[in-house]
Structures are given as structure tokens and as C-alpha cells.
Amino acid sequence: MKIPVGRSELNRKFEFVQNWTRVGGFRLKTDMKHEFWNERWQQRHIGFHLGHPHDWLVAAHERFPAASRIYVPLCGKTVDLVWLRDQGHDVIGCEFVASAIQDFFREHELSAQTEHRESGGASYECHRAPGLSVLQGDALNLNPELVGGAIDVIFDRAALVALDPASRQRYVDGLHRLLRPGGHILLIAFAYDQSRIAGPPWSIDAPTIESLFGERFAIETLAVRAEEGNPRFQAAGVPEMEERCCWLTRKD
Ligand SMILES: C[S@@+](CC[C@H](N)C(=O)[O-])C[C@H]1O[C@@H](n2cnc3c(N)ncnc32)[C@H](O)[C@@H]1O
């Protein structure tokens, strides 16, 4: 990987995490990733947060089966959770930064009941409001028992791209396990010249989507457009990214 110019302390820390990923040491690795995102939330470096439902989610929603069980991985405080619940779905998010979840419930004036859930050595706090719950913990350790059964549709916007490349396969295997056969993933990802700068967001181009999902999912590209890069990316010579929306259907 090229060393980008003008990296922040957080970026250097994240790259260190990548090295750890290769060396091993799972516990420390997870804690450092959590610390990285926790600092981003504390410092309000949350340019990814939209504040309105994603236009491609709204456009693709007619494909969602009515009253689906929907999983939103790495959900942050996205308003998509509330928008999907308001369409009549049962929505489950997962996020490991506690303050992001607190912001979400406060900003939507939702009062949550919290319960502890454990399965397969992983533990979560589950914050529940009518039609909507958010699991606080590592999305990479989720299993169907923890989300209360098979999921009909997964909405991944800025989630796969937020994970370091070494975690991708494990994440995709986990999504496959959570989905019912014939279930769907609405995937929204970004692609750019990865040699110019390290993520997150990490570049996920069409061939990468094919190699991660192609064997077990039918892939339909719904939309592609240019998206302005954030200031850090612009400074590294990435003025824009390609944003891609795919509808994936589990084959088996
Ligand atoms: C780029 S943001 C996207 C948030 C949301 N999907 C959106 O569109 O606004 C990624 C989020 O994933 C969270 N996150 C990163 N790795 C995670 C993990 N392994 N488990 C749970 N949450 C994670 C971060 O704290 C952050 O809020």
C-alpha cells in the first residue's frame, strides 16, 4: 500500500490496525478498531452520516418484500433505520460505538428497553423500541440466534467499505449465514484508486463485489454514479469516487 501524504493520527492508527490484522491478535485488533471508530464519533468526524434516507434505498424499496425482517449492519445513527420501520418492516441494526446508538435513540425521541444477549461466545446489548432494535457490539460476530432468526433483506450502505480488507470475507460469510435462502442484500459501495489513499472507506469495485458475492449470490447492478470525495480524499488526488448500488439475491 502507498503511504499517503498528510495522514492524520487516526489514519496512522488505522493502518497499524491493518498490520495487526496480518500478524494476528484478534482481541487487541478488535479493541483498536473500536477505538478508531469511537474517536471518530467523539470528534464528530462523521461525514458519512446523511441525515435523510438514502435516495437509492428509497428507489429500490419497491423490491423489498412487505413486512420484511431487515438487518442494517454497521448502522451508525442512520435515519434509514427509522425510514425502513415506517415502511412496515421489522428492523435490526448493529453498531459497536455506544454514543452513536445513544444519539440515534435521542435524536428520534425513542425510548429503548435494553437487554443483554449472548450466543457463540459473543455478547451484545440489545436496545429495543417498537419495530426497531439496535445490537451494540461487533457485527463480525453476529449469528442468526442473536438477531432472532433469518433475515429477509440486508441493507449495507457504507458498511462493507468501512471494514478493512482482511475482515471482508468473514463479514460476507456472516451476511450469508444471517440471510434466508432467496433473501436479498441492497449494497451501496464506493470505488476509487486505492493506491492513492487508505480507507476507510475502502474501495469496493465491481470485480471485488463479484469475487466476494458471485459464487453464492446473483448480482444485479441497479445504479452507478460519481460521488465527490471528502476533503481528505481530495487532498490525496481522489476528487471523486464511483458509487454503486447492487441488488444481491442469495442463490441457495
Ligand atoms: C462509515 S460508517 C456508516 C454508518 C451507516 N451505515 C451510515 O450509512 O450512516 C461505519 C459505522 O460502522 C461502525 N463499525 C465499524 N466496524 C464495526 C463493527 N465491526 N461492528 C459494528 N460496528 C462497526 C462504526 O462505528 C461506524 O458507525
PDBQT file of the ligand as one rigid body, heavy atoms in Angstrom, charges set to zero:
ROOT
HETATM    1  C1  LIG A 301     -18.925   4.547   7.606  1.00  0.00    +0.000 C 
HETATM    2  S1  LIG A 301     -19.982   4.381   8.995  1.00  0.00    +0.000 S 
HETATM    3  C2  LIG A 301     -21.539   4.011   8.183  1.00  0.00    +0.000 C 
HETATM    4  C3  LIG A 301     -22.735   4.156   9.105  1.00  0.00    +0.000 C 
HETATM    5  C4  LIG A 301     -24.095   3.932   8.398  1.00  0.00    +0.000 C 
HETATM    6  N1  LIG A 301     -24.132   2.698   7.646  1.00  0.00    +0.000 N 
HETATM    7  C5  LIG A 301     -24.459   5.102   7.531  1.00  0.00    +0.000 C 
HETATM    8  O1  LIG A 301     -24.684   4.908   6.323  1.00  0.00    +0.000 OA
HETATM    9  O2  LIG A 301     -24.563   6.227   8.055  1.00  0.00    +0.000 OA
HETATM   10  C6  LIG A 301     -19.486   2.819   9.662  1.00  0.00    +0.000 C 
HETATM   11  C7  LIG A 301     -20.036   2.556  11.055  1.00  0.00    +0.000 C 
HETATM   12  O3  LIG A 301     -19.744   1.210  11.423  1.00  0.00    +0.000 OA
HETATM   13  C8  LIG A 301     -19.326   1.153  12.786  1.00  0.00    +0.000 C 
HETATM   14  N2  LIG A 301     -18.489  -0.061  12.847  1.00  0.00    +0.000 N 
HETATM   15  C9  LIG A 301     -17.278  -0.246  12.262  1.00  0.00    +0.000 A 
HETATM   16  N3  LIG A 301     -16.869  -1.509  12.434  1.00  0.00    +0.000 NA
HETATM   17  C10 LIG A 301     -17.844  -2.149  13.138  1.00  0.00    +0.000 A 
HETATM   18  C11 LIG A 301     -18.009  -3.483  13.608  1.00  0.00    +0.000 A 
HETATM   19  N4  LIG A 301     -17.075  -4.421  13.392  1.00  0.00    +0.000 N 
HETATM   20  N5  LIG A 301     -19.145  -3.794  14.274  1.00  0.00    +0.000 NA
HETATM   21  C12 LIG A 301     -20.102  -2.850  14.492  1.00  0.00    +0.000 A 
HETATM   22  N6  LIG A 301     -19.996  -1.571  14.085  1.00  0.00    +0.000 NA
HETATM   23  C13 LIG A 301     -18.882  -1.222  13.409  1.00  0.00    +0.000 A 
HETATM   24  C14 LIG A 301     -18.619   2.476  13.018  1.00  0.00    +0.000 C 
HETATM   25  O4  LIG A 301     -18.633   2.847  14.374  1.00  0.00    +0.000 OA
HETATM   26  C15 LIG A 301     -19.463   3.432  12.162  1.00  0.00    +0.000 C 
HETATM   27  O5  LIG A 301     -20.521   3.990  12.897  1.00  0.00    +0.000 OA
ENDROOT
TORSDOF 0
